[in-house]
Amino acid sequence: MGREGTGGILSIATVDHHWPALSVPPGVYPKQLSFVHRFRDVKYDVFLWIWPRSALFEIGKPMSGLRAGYRSMRNWLIRSSRRPALGHVQLGDLHRRTPISRDWGFDRGRPIDRLYIERFIGAHSGDIRGNVLEVSNNDYTSRFGGAKVMRGDVLHYDDGNPRATVIADLAVPNPGLERRFDCIICTQTLQFIYDFRSAVTQLHLWLKPGGVALVTVPCISQISREDMKQTGDYWRFTSVAVRRLFAEEFGEGVAEVEALGNILAAVAFLHGIAAEEFGEADLFEADPQFQMLITVRAVRQEGS
């Protein structure tokens, strides 16, 4: 191993022994990497690294310097091998400071969160039966409950909604509504309730034993401008938070919680691009790092 002049040279044996974890994706050899040369051996590819002595060695501590050089080189290679290359990402129509649609995508088709919500409600249509309460309107009750629904009520916090049959605040105790419903459909609502814990408590209390709450909440979303002005748009939730929140009221392990979305779906939804502009495979391959919408199915247990 040379240590003279302006650089230190690592032999093939040294690289093989001390840097076994160093790897570069096949075919990734940046042209600008003039101090890295590729050699073909009968057994494997090896790299001859020429690196400034100051990066590889410390007086009396050659291995410490070697590790520092390895880390520096590895980080450089990772950055250099990114595709698209740094500074060459093509943003196209998304290179803008305003969304494509401020109306969630309704003006282009069906918003992506609505696709997720409808798929979730449809998958649990068997729970929509008997006496059903839905927030704001009864669209999902009628569409997915059908003849199984004996009575469908609509909840609203004031009398400003002509479709409302139950005027009540979901976050405020209401003994007259306890143990009254076989199913409660509460989609995209908890984010507008400051005391969302109390709201989940009421969902539990208003259900009959064996009754089911079908709930959705946003994680990545635009702010609702209309609701922000009227009642406030307060919260966004992760799957971990929702699982713990419902466990506190319904019991540990009772609620079925699922996170939907990925980076493509999240970016598209923020821009208001409609679901019809993508294939289902693009939208339904979930990535837990980019949770867009959380679904919950929670059953009130007997004796609770």
C-alpha positions in Angstrom: 0.0 0.0 0.0 1.6 3.2 -1.2 1.7 6.3 1.0 4.0 8.6 -0.9 3.2 11.7 -2.9 -0.3 13.2 -3.0 -2.3 10.0 -2.9 -2.5 6.6 -1.3 -3.1 3.5 -3.4 -5.1 0.6 -2.1 -4.1 -2.8 -3.5 -6.7 -5.2 -4.8 -6.1 -7.5 -1.8 -6.6 -4.6 0.6 -9.9 -3.6 -1.0 -11.1 -7.3 -1.1 -10.2 -7.7 2.6 -11.3 -4.5 4.2 -14.1 -3.3 2.0 -16.2 -6.4 1.3 -19.5 -4.4 1.7 -18.6 -1.9 -1.1 -20.8 -2.5 -4.1 -21.9 -0.5 -7.1 -25.0 -1.4 -9.2 -23.9 -3.2 -12.5 -23.2 -0.8 -15.3 -22.9 2.2 -13.0 -19.4 3.7 -13.7 -19.8 7.5 -14.0 -17.6 9.0 -16.7 -16.5 11.8 -14.3 -15.1 9.2 -11.9 -11.6 9.5 -13.3 -9.9 8.0 -10.3 -11.9 4.7 -10.4 -10.7 2.0 -12.8 -12.6 -1.2 -13.4 -10.7 -4.5 -13.8 -12.0 -7.9 -14.9 -10.8 -10.9 -12.9 -11.6 -14.5 -13.7 -13.6 -14.6 -10.5 -15.0 -11.2 -9.9 -14.9 -7.5 -10.6 -12.4 -5.5 -8.5 -11.8 -1.8 -8.0 -8.5 0.0 -7.7 -9.1 3.1 -5.7 -6.8 6.1 -5.7 -7.8 8.5 -3.0 -6.0 11.5 -1.4 -3.8 10.4 1.4 -5.4 12.8 3.8 -8.7 11.0 3.4 -7.3 7.5 3.9 -4.7 7.8 6.5 -4.2 9.4 9.9 -0.7 9.4 11.4 -0.5 6.2 13.4 -4.1 5.2 12.5 -4.1 3.9 9.0 -7.3 1.8 9.4 -9.2 4.8 10.9 -8.3 6.7 7.8 -9.2 3.8 5.6 -12.7 3.7 7.0 -13.2 7.4 6.6 -12.1 7.1 3.0 -14.5 4.2 2.4 -17.4 6.1 3.9 -16.6 9.2 1.8 -16.2 7.2 -1.4 -19.3 5.2 -0.8 -21.5 8.3 -0.2 -20.0 9.8 -3.4 -20.8 6.7 -5.4 -24.4 6.5 -4.1 -25.0 10.2 -5.1 -23.4 9.7 -8.5 -25.3 6.6 -9.4 -28.8 8.1 -8.7 -31.1 7.9 -11.7 -32.3 10.4 -12.9 -29.0 12.1 -12.2 -28.9 15.1 -9.8 -30.2 18.1 -11.6 -31.8 16.1 -14.4 -35.3 15.2 -13.0 -38.0 16.0 -15.5 -40.9 17.5 -13.7 -42.9 18.4 -16.8 -46.5 19.6 -15.9 -45.8 19.2 -12.2 -43.1 21.9 -12.3 -45.5 24.5 -10.9 -46.3 26.3 -7.6 -50.1 25.8 -7.9 -52.0 22.5 -8.1 -53.5 21.3 -11.3 -56.9 21.3 -9.6 -57.9 23.0 -6.3 -61.1 21.0 -6.4 -59.5 17.7 -5.3 -59.9 16.4 -8.9 -63.7 16.6 -9.1 -63.4 18.8 -12.1 -61.3 16.2 -13.9 -63.1 13.0 -12.8 -63.1 11.1 -9.5 -60.6 12.2 -6.8 -58.1 9.4 -5.8 -59.2 9.4 -2.2 -62.8 8.8 -3.3 -61.7 5.7 -5.2 -60.0 4.4 -2.1 -63.1 5.2 0.1 -65.6 3.6 -2.3 -63.5 0.5 -2.6 -63.2 0.2 1.2 -67.0 0.8 1.8 -67.8 -1.6 -1.0 -65.6 -4.3 0.5 -67.6 -4.1 3.7 -71.1 -3.5 2.3 -72.3 -6.5 4.3 -71.8 -4.3 7.5 -74.3 -1.7 6.2 -77.5 -3.0 7.5 -80.3 -2.3 10.0 -80.2 1.2 11.4 -77.4 3.1 9.7 -76.0 6.6 10.4 -73.8 8.4 7.9 -72.1 11.8 8.2 -73.3 14.6 5.9 -75.3 12.5 3.4 -76.6 9.0 2.9 -74.9 8.3 -0.5 -72.9 5.3 0.7 -75.8 4.0 2.8 -78.1 3.9 -0.3 -75.4 2.7 -2.7 -73.9 -0.1 -0.7 -76.6 -0.9 1.9 -79.7 -1.2 -0.3 -82.5 -3.4 1.0 -80.4 -4.4 4.0 -80.9 -0.9 5.5 -84.1 -0.6 7.7 -83.5 3.1 8.4 -80.8 5.4 7.2 -80.0 8.6 9.1 -77.8 11.5 8.2 -75.7 13.3 10.9 -74.8 16.9 10.7 -73.6 19.3 13.4 -76.2 22.0 12.7 -79.5 22.4 10.8 -77.8 23.9 7.8 -77.9 20.5 6.0 -81.4 19.8 4.5 -80.6 16.1 4.3 -79.7 15.8 8.0 -82.1 13.7 10.2 -79.8 13.8 13.3 -78.6 17.1 14.5 -75.7 16.5 16.9 -72.0 17.2 17.5 -70.1 13.9 17.1 -67.6 15.1 19.8 -70.3 15.8 22.4 -72.0 13.1 24.5 -75.6 12.4 23.5 -77.3 9.7 25.6 -80.3 9.6 23.2 -78.0 8.3 20.5 -76.2 5.6 22.5 -76.6 1.9 21.3 -78.9 3.1 18.5 -77.0 2.1 15.3 -76.0 -1.1 13.6 -73.5 0.7 11.4 -72.0 4.2 11.3 -70.3 5.4 8.2 -67.9 8.2 9.0 -65.6 9.1 6.0 -63.1 12.0 6.0 -64.6 13.6 9.1 -62.4 13.3 12.1 -59.8 15.7 10.7 -62.4 18.5 11.1 -63.1 17.7 14.8 -60.7 19.3 17.2 -61.5 16.8 20.0 -61.3 13.7 17.8 -60.8 11.4 20.7 -64.2 12.3 22.0 -65.6 11.7 18.6 -64.2 8.2 18.5 -65.7 7.7 22.0 -69.2 8.7 20.7 -68.8 6.4 17.6 -68.3 3.5 20.0 -71.1 4.5 22.3 -73.7 5.2 19.5 -73.2 1.7 18.1 -75.2 -1.3 19.3 -73.1 -4.2 20.5 -71.9 -6.0 17.4 -72.4 -2.8 15.4 -69.7 -1.6 13.0 -68.0 1.7 12.4 -66.6 2.2 8.9 -64.2 5.2 9.1 -61.7 6.8 6.9 -59.2 9.6 7.7 -56.5 11.4 5.6 -52.8 11.3 6.1 -51.6 13.2 3.0 -54.1 15.6 1.7 -54.9 19.2 0.6 -56.4 21.4 3.2 -60.2 21.8 2.8 -60.6 25.5 2.2 -64.4 25.5 2.8 -64.2 23.4 6.0 -61.2 25.4 7.2 -63.4 28.5 7.1 -66.4 27.0 8.7 -65.2 24.5 11.4 -61.5 24.1 11.0 -59.3 21.5 9.3 -57.2 20.4 12.2 -55.6 16.9 11.8 -53.9 14.3 9.6 -53.4 10.7 10.9 -51.0 7.8 10.4 -52.0 4.2 10.6 -50.1 3.9 13.9 -52.0 6.8 15.5 -55.4 5.4 14.2 -54.7 1.9 15.5 -53.9 3.2 18.9 -56.8 5.7 18.9 -59.4 3.0 18.2 -57.8 0.5 20.5 -58.4 2.9 23.4 -62.2 2.8 22.8 -63.0 -0.4 21.0 -60.3 -2.7 22.6 -56.9 -3.9 21.6 -56.8 -5.6 18.2 -60.5 -5.1 17.5 -60.1 -2.4 14.8 -58.9 -3.4 11.3 -56.7 -0.6 10.1 -55.2 -0.3 6.6 -53.1 2.4 5.0 -53.6 3.1 1.3 -51.5 5.1 -1.2 -47.9 5.5 -2.5 -45.7 8.4 -3.7 -47.4 8.5 -7.1 -50.9 8.5 -5.6 -50.0 11.1 -3.0 -48.4 13.6 -5.5 -51.3 13.1 -7.9 -53.9 13.6 -5.2 -52.2 16.8 -3.9 -52.3 18.1 -7.5 -55.9 17.2 -8.0 -55.2 14.7 -10.8 -58.2 12.3 -11.1 -58.1 8.5 -10.5 -59.2 7.8 -14.1 -55.8 9.2 -15.3 -54.0 6.2 -13.8 -54.2 2.5 -13.9 -55.3 0.7 -10.7 -51.9 -0.9 -10.3 -50.4 2.6 -10.0 -52.8 3.5 -7.2 -53.3 0.4 -5.2 -49.7 -0.7 -4.6 -49.4 0.6 -1.0 -46.2 2.1 0.3 -46.3 2.6 4.1 -43.9 5.5 3.8 -46.4 7.5 1.8 -49.8 6.8 3.5 -52.4 8.8 1.8 -55.6 7.5 3.4 -56.3 5.3 6.4 -59.3 3.0 6.6 -60.8 1.6 9.8 -63.4 -1.1 10.5 -64.2 -1.3 14.2 -66.8 -3.5 15.9 -68.3 -2.8 19.2 -67.8 -5.8 21.4 -70.6 -7.4 23.5 -70.5 -6.1 27.0 -68.6 -3.0 26.1 
